[in-house]
Amino acid sequence: MKTDPIRGEVWLADLGMAEKIRPVLVVSADLAPDDFALVMIIPRTTSTHPSRFSVPMNLPGMKEGSFNLQGMLSLPLSKFMRRLTVLRSDQMQQINEALKKWLCLE
């Protein structure tokens, strides 16, 4: 049985024709029964571009890459295919710090 994606998990997701199927990091709060079935994600790319909004991160079983915060978007649950891994707390801290900068929350 497929479970809903939760914050800190990396999933394989279908981002559509232009973006294709790729790993994504879930950054939104866990869904409650009365929430819309949308999940905020950050796509992972192997085409790294040095930027304060790109977080390089090596993950087991994946090519070298980074999470591109400027590509953040919401996806419906139907686009999530399977869970790949879960980030450690220090890795999520890196993402959280970059998110604060991207969203001007500092």
N, C-alpha and C positions, 0 to 999 in steps of 0.2 A: 504493500500500500504506500502510495506517494504521500509524503508529508509536505506541509507548507514550508517554503524557505524562511529561515530566520536570520536575524542580524549576525554578521560575521561569517556566514557560510558562503562558499564559492560554488556556484551552480553552472552547468552548461545550459545556455538559454538561446532561443531563436529570436534574434533581433531584427529579422526581416531580410529582404533581398540584398539591400545595400550593405548592411552590417554583418550578415550571415550568422551562423551558429558559433558562439564563442563563450568563454568563461566570463561570468559576471559575479561581482561581490554584492551581497545584500547589505544595505546600510539603513533601511527603514526599520521602524519599530515592528515587533512581531504583531501579526494580524489578530484582531479580536473578531468574534462572530458578527458583530454589527458594522465592521469596517468594509469599505470597498475592497474588492479583491485585486488591489494594485500594490506592487512592491517596488520600492526605490532601489535602483542598482547602479553600480559603477562598472563599466565594461573593462575587461583586461585586454591589453594589446601587446603584441610582440614587436610592433613598430614603435619603439620608444622614442620619445621626444623630450629633451630636457626642459622641464617646466616646473614651476612651484606647485602646479596643480596635477602633476603626474607623480605617482608614488611607485618607484621601482620595487619589485618584490619577486623573489624566486620562490616558487612553490613546487612541492614534490610532484613528479610526473608531468610537469609542464615546461615548455620552452621558457627561456629568460623573457621577462616582460614587466609591464607596469600597469597600474590601475589609473585610468584617465578620468579624473574628476570632472573635467569639462564635458565629458560625454554622459554624465549622469542623467538617467531617465527612469520613468515608471513603466513597469511591465505587468500585464495581467498574469495571473497564476498559470494560465494555459500555456504560456511561453517557456516555462521552466521544465527542463527535460530530466536532469538528474543531478544530485549533489556530488561534487568532486572532492571538496575538503573543507576544513574549518580553519580560519585564521587563529593564531595564538593571540593572547591579550596584548603582547608588545607590538604585533603587526597591526592589530586594530587601533592601537594608540597612534601609530603612524598615520593611518587613514583618518582618524578623528582630528588630528592636528591639521592635516591638509584640508579637511572639510571646513574647519573653523576659518581658515584663510579664504577658501573659495566662497563661503557663504557670509563672510564679514562678521563672524560671531566673536571676534576677539575684542 
